[in-house]
Amino acid sequence: MMPSVHTAVDGLVRDGSVRLSWKGKPLATRAGPYRIGRFDDD
């Protein structure tokens, strides 16, 4: 199922619906471990 999840995450990032980060630092693309967050979350 992970390929489907990755495709969905990539689409949400591309659409600007979510952002990716790891240890508080933003990520431009999925790489290794990451967190998914909404832009209004601080």
mmCIF file as gemmi writes it, N, C-alpha and C atoms, coordinates in Angstrom:
data_model
loop_
_atom_site.group_PDB
_atom_site.id
_atom_site.type_symbol
_atom_site.label_atom_id
_atom_site.label_alt_id
_atom_site.label_comp_id
_atom_site.label_asym_id
_atom_site.label_entity_id
_atom_site.label_seq_id
_atom_site.pdbx_PDB_ins_code
_atom_site.Cartn_x
_atom_site.Cartn_y
_atom_site.Cartn_z
_atom_site.occupancy
_atom_site.B_iso_or_equiv
_atom_site.pdbx_formal_charge
_atom_site.auth_seq_id
_atom_site.auth_asym_id
_atom_site.pdbx_PDB_model_num
ATOM 1 N N . MET Axp A 1 ? 0.803 -1.2 0 1 0 ? 1 A 1
ATOM 2 C CA . MET Axp A 1 ? 0 0 0 1 0 ? 1 A 1
ATOM 3 C C . MET Axp A 1 ? 0.852 1.273 0 1 0 ? 1 A 1
ATOM 4 N N . MET Axp A 2 ? 2.112 1.178 0.384 1 0 ? 2 A 1
ATOM 5 C CA . MET Axp A 2 ? 2.923 2.393 0.493 1 0 ? 2 A 1
ATOM 6 C C . MET Axp A 2 ? 3.101 3.133 -0.83 1 0 ? 2 A 1
ATOM 7 N N . PRO Axp A 3 ? 3.211 2.474 -1.97 1 0 ? 3 A 1
ATOM 8 C CA . PRO Axp A 3 ? 3.286 3.255 -3.213 1 0 ? 3 A 1
ATOM 9 C C . PRO Axp A 3 ? 2.053 4.147 -3.415 1 0 ? 3 A 1
ATOM 10 N N . SER Axp A 4 ? 0.887 3.652 -3.037 1 0 ? 4 A 1
ATOM 11 C CA . SER Axp A 4 ? -0.329 4.467 -3.139 1 0 ? 4 A 1
ATOM 12 C C . SER Axp A 4 ? -0.289 5.641 -2.175 1 0 ? 4 A 1
ATOM 13 N N . VAL Axp A 5 ? 0.216 5.402 -0.98 1 0 ? 5 A 1
ATOM 14 C CA . VAL Axp A 5 ? 0.339 6.471 0.018 1 0 ? 5 A 1
ATOM 15 C C . VAL Axp A 5 ? 1.322 7.529 -0.475 1 0 ? 5 A 1
ATOM 16 N N . HIS Axp A 6 ? 2.458 7.099 -1.004 1 0 ? 6 A 1
ATOM 17 C CA . HIS Axp A 6 ? 3.46 8.041 -1.506 1 0 ? 6 A 1
ATOM 18 C C . HIS Axp A 6 ? 2.907 8.876 -2.655 1 0 ? 6 A 1
ATOM 19 N N . THR Axp A 7 ? 2.153 8.25 -3.542 1 0 ? 7 A 1
ATOM 20 C CA . THR Axp A 7 ? 1.539 8.982 -4.651 1 0 ? 7 A 1
ATOM 21 C C . THR Axp A 7 ? 0.57 10.033 -4.128 1 0 ? 7 A 1
ATOM 22 N N . ALA Axp A 8 ? -0.226 9.662 -3.131 1 0 ? 8 A 1
ATOM 23 C CA . ALA Axp A 8 ? -1.18 10.612 -2.545 1 0 ? 8 A 1
ATOM 24 C C . ALA Axp A 8 ? -0.456 11.765 -1.864 1 0 ? 8 A 1
ATOM 25 N N . VAL Axp A 9 ? 0.58 11.47 -1.099 1 0 ? 9 A 1
ATOM 26 C CA . VAL Axp A 9 ? 1.346 12.517 -0.412 1 0 ? 9 A 1
ATOM 27 C C . VAL Axp A 9 ? 1.987 13.454 -1.427 1 0 ? 9 A 1
ATOM 28 N N . ASP Axp A 10 ? 2.58 12.891 -2.466 1 0 ? 10 A 1
ATOM 29 C CA . ASP Axp A 10 ? 3.209 13.729 -3.504 1 0 ? 10 A 1
ATOM 30 C C . ASP Axp A 10 ? 2.184 14.67 -4.126 1 0 ? 10 A 1
ATOM 31 N N . GLY Axp A 11 ? 0.983 14.178 -4.389 1 0 ? 11 A 1
ATOM 32 C CA . GLY Axp A 11 ? -0.064 15.016 -4.963 1 0 ? 11 A 1
ATOM 33 C C . GLY Axp A 11 ? -0.492 16.122 -4.019 1 0 ? 11 A 1
ATOM 34 N N . LEU Axp A 12 ? -0.638 15.815 -2.733 1 0 ? 12 A 1
ATOM 35 C CA . LEU Axp A 12 ? -1.031 16.824 -1.753 1 0 ? 12 A 1
ATOM 36 C C . LEU Axp A 12 ? 0.044 17.899 -1.595 1 0 ? 12 A 1
ATOM 37 N N . VAL Axp A 13 ? 1.301 17.482 -1.636 1 0 ? 13 A 1
ATOM 38 C CA . VAL Axp A 13 ? 2.407 18.455 -1.554 1 0 ? 13 A 1
ATOM 39 C C . VAL Axp A 13 ? 2.406 19.337 -2.798 1 0 ? 13 A 1
ATOM 40 N N . ARG Axp A 14 ? 2.256 18.725 -3.954 1 0 ? 14 A 1
ATOM 41 C CA . ARG Axp A 14 ? 2.245 19.47 -5.223 1 0 ? 14 A 1
ATOM 42 C C . ARG Axp A 14 ? 1.09 20.473 -5.259 1 0 ? 14 A 1
ATOM 43 N N . ASP Axp A 15 ? -0.067 20.092 -4.718 1 0 ? 15 A 1
ATOM 44 C CA . ASP Axp A 15 ? -1.24 20.976 -4.686 1 0 ? 15 A 1
ATOM 45 C C . ASP Axp A 15 ? -1.145 22.052 -3.605 1 0 ? 15 A 1
ATOM 46 N N . GLY Axp A 16 ? -0.165 21.928 -2.708 1 0 ? 16 A 1
ATOM 47 C CA . GLY Axp A 16 ? -0.019 22.905 -1.635 1 0 ? 16 A 1
ATOM 48 C C . GLY Axp A 16 ? -0.958 22.667 -0.464 1 0 ? 16 A 1
ATOM 49 N N . SER Axp A 17 ? -1.521 21.467 -0.387 1 0 ? 17 A 1
ATOM 50 C CA . SER Axp A 17 ? -2.449 21.148 0.704 1 0 ? 17 A 1
ATOM 51 C C . SER Axp A 17 ? -1.744 20.789 2.003 1 0 ? 17 A 1
ATOM 52 N N . VAL Axp A 18 ? -0.546 20.211 1.888 1 0 ? 18 A 1
ATOM 53 C CA . VAL Axp A 18 ? 0.225 19.811 3.07 1 0 ? 18 A 1
ATOM 54 C C . VAL Axp A 18 ? 1.682 20.191 2.869 1 0 ? 18 A 1
ATOM 55 N N . ARG Axp A 19 ? 2.418 20.148 3.969 1 0 ? 19 A 1
ATOM 56 C CA . ARG Axp A 19 ? 3.867 20.372 3.905 1 0 ? 19 A 1
ATOM 57 C C . ARG Axp A 19 ? 4.558 19.19 4.562 1 0 ? 19 A 1
ATOM 58 N N . LEU Axp A 20 ? 5.789 18.96 4.181 1 0 ? 20 A 1
ATOM 59 C CA . LEU Axp A 20 ? 6.59 17.891 4.758 1 0 ? 20 A 1
ATOM 60 C C . LEU Axp A 20 ? 7.694 18.503 5.603 1 0 ? 20 A 1
ATOM 61 N N . SER Axp A 21 ? 8.016 17.842 6.695 1 0 ? 21 A 1
ATOM 62 C CA . SER Axp A 21 ? 9.113 18.31 7.537 1 0 ? 21 A 1
ATOM 63 C C . SER Axp A 21 ? 9.718 17.122 8.263 1 0 ? 21 A 1
ATOM 64 N N . TRP Axp A 22 ? 10.904 17.349 8.822 1 0 ? 22 A 1
ATOM 65 C CA . TRP Axp A 22 ? 11.549 16.366 9.68 1 0 ? 22 A 1
ATOM 66 C C . TRP Axp A 22 ? 12.381 17.115 10.69 1 0 ? 22 A 1
ATOM 67 N N . LYS Axp A 23 ? 12.105 16.822 11.955 1 0 ? 23 A 1
ATOM 68 C CA . LYS Axp A 23 ? 12.783 17.485 13.078 1 0 ? 23 A 1
ATOM 69 C C . LYS Axp A 23 ? 12.69 18.999 12.979 1 0 ? 23 A 1
ATOM 70 N N . GLY Axp A 24 ? 11.513 19.479 12.556 1 0 ? 24 A 1
ATOM 71 C CA . GLY Axp A 24 ? 11.252 20.906 12.499 1 0 ? 24 A 1
ATOM 72 C C . GLY Axp A 24 ? 11.776 21.613 11.265 1 0 ? 24 A 1
ATOM 73 N N . LYS Axp A 25 ? 12.459 20.896 10.392 1 0 ? 25 A 1
ATOM 74 C CA . LYS Axp A 25 ? 13.004 21.507 9.179 1 0 ? 25 A 1
ATOM 75 C C . LYS Axp A 25 ? 12.154 21.105 7.982 1 0 ? 25 A 1
ATOM 76 N N . PRO Axp A 26 ? 11.776 22.067 7.146 1 0 ? 26 A 1
ATOM 77 C CA . PRO Axp A 26 ? 10.936 21.745 5.988 1 0 ? 26 A 1
ATOM 78 C C . PRO Axp A 26 ? 11.671 20.887 4.962 1 0 ? 26 A 1
ATOM 79 N N . LEU Axp A 27 ? 10.921 20.016 4.318 1 0 ? 27 A 1
ATOM 80 C CA . LEU Axp A 27 ? 11.448 19.195 3.225 1 0 ? 27 A 1
ATOM 81 C C . LEU Axp A 27 ? 10.726 19.577 1.941 1 0 ? 27 A 1
ATOM 82 N N . ALA Axp A 28 ? 11.443 19.671 0.856 1 0 ? 28 A 1
ATOM 83 C CA . ALA Axp A 28 ? 10.827 19.99 -0.437 1 0 ? 28 A 1
ATOM 84 C C . ALA Axp A 28 ? 10.159 18.757 -1.039 1 0 ? 28 A 1
ATOM 85 N N . THR Axp A 29 ? 10.735 17.585 -0.786 1 0 ? 29 A 1
ATOM 86 C CA . THR Axp A 29 ? 10.196 16.328 -1.307 1 0 ? 29 A 1
ATOM 87 C C . THR Axp A 29 ? 10.329 15.244 -0.247 1 0 ? 29 A 1
ATOM 88 N N . ARG Axp A 30 ? 9.624 14.151 -0.465 1 0 ? 30 A 1
ATOM 89 C CA . ARG Axp A 30 ? 9.744 13.019 0.448 1 0 ? 30 A 1
ATOM 90 C C . ARG Axp A 30 ? 11.156 12.469 0.369 1 0 ? 30 A 1
ATOM 91 N N . ALA Axp A 31 ? 11.768 12.282 1.518 1 0 ? 31 A 1
ATOM 92 C CA . ALA Axp A 31 ? 13.092 11.676 1.59 1 0 ? 31 A 1
ATOM 93 C C . ALA Axp A 31 ? 13.289 11.131 2.988 1 0 ? 31 A 1
ATOM 94 N N . GLY Axp A 32 ? 13.47 9.821 3.086 1 0 ? 32 A 1
ATOM 95 C CA . GLY Axp A 32 ? 13.638 9.216 4.398 1 0 ? 32 A 1
ATOM 96 C C . GLY Axp A 32 ? 12.401 9.438 5.251 1 0 ? 32 A 1
ATOM 97 N N . PRO Axp A 33 ? 12.579 9.527 6.57 1 0 ? 33 A 1
ATOM 98 C CA . PRO Axp A 33 ? 11.429 9.779 7.433 1 0 ? 33 A 1
ATOM 99 C C . PRO Axp A 33 ? 10.945 11.219 7.27 1 0 ? 33 A 1
ATOM 100 N N . TYR Axp A 34 ? 9.654 11.421 7.439 1 0 ? 34 A 1
ATOM 101 C CA . TYR Axp A 34 ? 9.086 12.765 7.312 1 0 ? 34 A 1
ATOM 102 C C . TYR Axp A 34 ? 7.77 12.848 8.049 1 0 ? 34 A 1
ATOM 103 N N . ARG Axp A 35 ? 7.374 14.058 8.358 1 0 ? 35 A 1
ATOM 104 C CA . ARG Axp A 35 ? 6.073 14.334 8.955 1 0 ? 35 A 1
ATOM 105 C C . ARG Axp A 35 ? 5.241 15.098 7.943 1 0 ? 35 A 1
ATOM 106 N N . ILE Axp A 36 ? 3.951 14.83 7.965 1 0 ? 36 A 1
ATOM 107 C CA . ILE Axp A 36 ? 3.008 15.523 7.083 1 0 ? 36 A 1
ATOM 108 C C . ILE Axp A 36 ? 2.199 16.469 7.933 1 0 ? 36 A 1
ATOM 109 N N . GLY Axp A 37 ? 2.123 17.741 7.531 1 0 ? 37 A 1
ATOM 110 C CA . GLY Axp A 37 ? 1.356 18.71 8.304 1 0 ? 37 A 1
ATOM 111 C C . GLY Axp A 37 ? 0.602 19.667 7.404 1 0 ? 37 A 1
ATOM 112 N N . ARG Axp A 38 ? -0.459 20.238 7.95 1 0 ? 38 A 1
ATOM 113 C CA . ARG Axp A 38 ? -1.189 21.284 7.235 1 0 ? 38 A 1
ATOM 114 C C . ARG Axp A 38 ? -0.427 22.587 7.4 1 0 ? 38 A 1
ATOM 115 N N . PHE Axp A 39 ? -0.639 23.522 6.49 1 0 ? 39 A 1
ATOM 116 C CA . PHE Axp A 39 ? 0.057 24.797 6.57 1 0 ? 39 A 1
ATOM 117 C C . PHE Axp A 39 ? -0.407 25.651 7.745 1 0 ? 39 A 1
ATOM 118 N N . ASP Axp A 40 ? -1.63 25.434 8.238 1 0 ? 40 A 1
ATOM 119 C CA . ASP Axp A 40 ? -2.093 26.24 9.36 1 0 ? 40 A 1
ATOM 120 C C . ASP Axp A 40 ? -1.668 25.664 10.701 1 0 ? 40 A 1
ATOM 121 N N . ASP Axp A 41 ? -0.978 24.509 10.719 1 0 ? 41 A 1
ATOM 122 C CA . ASP Axp A 41 ? -0.446 23.946 11.965 1 0 ? 41 A 1
ATOM 123 C C . ASP Axp A 41 ? 0.885 24.593 12.272 1 0 ? 41 A 1
ATOM 124 N N . ASP Axp A 42 ? 1.078 24.991 13.506 1 0 ? 42 A 1
ATOM 125 C CA . ASP Axp A 42 ? 2.382 25.55 13.912 1 0 ? 42 A 1
ATOM 126 C C . ASP Axp A 42 ? 2.984 24.75 15.023 1 0 ? 42 A 1
